[in-house]
Amino acid sequence: MSRPAFAGDPHATPMTGGVPYTVERRVLAGVPCLVERPPEGQSVRALCVVYHGAWATKEGKLGVYSALTAAGAAVVLPDSALHGERQDDTPPGLNAREYVWESVRRTVAEAPALLDAAQAIYGAVPVWVVGSSMGGYVAQTLGRTEPRVARVAALITSGVWHEPAVRAPTLRAFLDTHRPLTHAGDLAPTPLLLASGEADDTFALAAHHVPTAQAYRAAYAQAGYPEHVQARTYPGVGHYTSRRMRDDAVAFLLG
């Protein structure tokens, strides 16, 4: 026997700020993804693609940016190349740094097809990209190479890309072609948030955040859009996305 639905006590579903959202599993252009989106019947106003760090998975970002769903964004969480469900694709013979950069190279290359597939489902809406650590390499590169990207948040990452352990010619070419420190102007005027922890022992502030921020600020000023780049640091925060950093990223994406 069916039971009546009670509007005052709806289904228990994922919530953010008292607003329900839906979690889906999708394979977009061959890439395993989790998607957090507004509930059925609510239109999607933007796609936010969130790229995780090295040796992590899409599941680690589940719920981190779900506040965006209340504003009508669909949050796409892909497994980056060679990570998560895709580890079996890892070619032999890579050292640790080459593994990271081969993942970045492949992830950047497949992103246009992933966006095509996502927009076919959720609509031809603006695209925002967030990346943490290794994912920040991807986010900065897509901001330069993918015209659909309207906002970039690069967190706990670097634009220096000094990688003496990377020897493979294809990866050396990728680094030289896309290194933010020397190609910062290609990202302007796309709004950019560069956020780093002041206690980050992976990307020390003086060696990574400072020169990266200087390069972007100079490039955006030359392009006539100095207000489109934000560089922020967070006292006491190490190599992780802190709550305040996440909240600032959400506010930046929502503009």
Secondary structure as the mmCIF struct_conf table of DSSP 4:
data_model
#
loop_
_struct_conf.conf_type_id
_struct_conf.id
_struct_conf.beg_label_comp_id
_struct_conf.beg_label_asym_id
_struct_conf.beg_label_seq_id
_struct_conf.end_label_comp_id
_struct_conf.end_label_asym_id
_struct_conf.end_label_seq_id
TURN_TY1_P TURN_TY1_P1 ALA A 7 GLY A 8
BEND BEND1 ASP A 9 ASP A 9
STRN STRN1 MET A 15 THR A 16
TURN_TY1_P TURN_TY1_P2 GLY A 17 GLY A 18
STRN STRN2 VAL A 19 PRO A 20
STRN STRN3 THR A 22 LEU A 28
TURN_TY1_P TURN_TY1_P3 ALA A 29 GLY A 30
STRN STRN4 VAL A 31 ARG A 37
HELX_LH_PP_P HELX_LH_PP_P1 PRO A 38 PRO A 39
TURN_TY1_P TURN_TY1_P4 GLU A 40 GLY A 41
BEND BEND2 GLN A 42 GLN A 42
HELX_LH_PP_P HELX_LH_PP_P2 SER A 43 VAL A 44
STRN STRN5 ALA A 46 TYR A 51
TURN_TY1_P TURN_TY1_P5 ALA A 54 TRP A 55
HELX_RH_3T_P HELX_RH_3T_P1 LYS A 58 LYS A 61
TURN_TY1_P TURN_TY1_P6 LEU A 62 VAL A 64
BEND BEND3 TYR A 65 TYR A 65
HELX_RH_3T_P HELX_RH_3T_P2 SER A 66 ALA A 71
TURN_TY1_P TURN_TY1_P7 GLY A 72 GLY A 72
STRN STRN6 ALA A 73 PRO A 78
HELX_LH_PP_P HELX_LH_PP_P3 ASP A 79 SER A 80
TURN_TY1_P TURN_TY1_P8 ALA A 81 LEU A 82
BEND BEND4 HIS A 83 HIS A 83
HELX_RH_3T_P HELX_RH_3T_P3 GLY A 84 ASP A 89
HELX_LH_PP_P HELX_LH_PP_P4 THR A 90 PRO A 91
TURN_TY1_P TURN_TY1_P9 PRO A 92 GLY A 93
HELX_RH_AL_P HELX_RH_AL_P1 ALA A 96 TYR A 122
BEND BEND5 ALA A 124 ALA A 124
STRN STRN7 VAL A 127 SER A 132
TURN_TY1_P TURN_TY1_P10 SER A 133 SER A 133
HELX_RH_AL_P HELX_RH_AL_P2 MET A 134 THR A 145
TURN_TY1_P TURN_TY1_P11 PRO A 147 ARG A 148
STRN STRN8 VAL A 149 LEU A 155
BEND BEND6 ILE A 156 ILE A 156
BEND BEND7 GLY A 159 GLY A 159
TURN_TY1_P TURN_TY1_P12 PRO A 164 ALA A 165
HELX_RH_AL_P HELX_RH_AL_P3 PRO A 169 HIS A 178
HELX_RH_AL_P HELX_RH_AL_P4 PRO A 180 HIS A 183
HELX_RH_3T_P HELX_RH_3T_P4 ALA A 184 ASP A 186
TURN_TY1_P TURN_TY1_P13 LEU A 187 PRO A 189
BEND BEND8 THR A 190 THR A 190
STRN STRN9 LEU A 192 GLY A 197
TURN_TY1_P TURN_TY1_P14 GLU A 198 ALA A 199
BEND BEND9 ASP A 201 PHE A 203
HELX_RH_PI_P HELX_RH_PI_P1 LEU A 205 HIS A 209
HELX_RH_AL_P HELX_RH_AL_P5 VAL A 210 ALA A 223
TURN_TY1_P TURN_TY1_P15 GLY A 224 GLY A 224
HELX_RH_3T_P HELX_RH_3T_P5 PRO A 226 HIS A 228
STRN STRN10 VAL A 229 TYR A 234
TURN_TY1_P TURN_TY1_P16 PRO A 235 GLY A 236
BEND BEND10 HIS A 239 TYR A 240
HELX_RH_AL_P HELX_RH_AL_P6 ARG A 243 LEU A 254
#
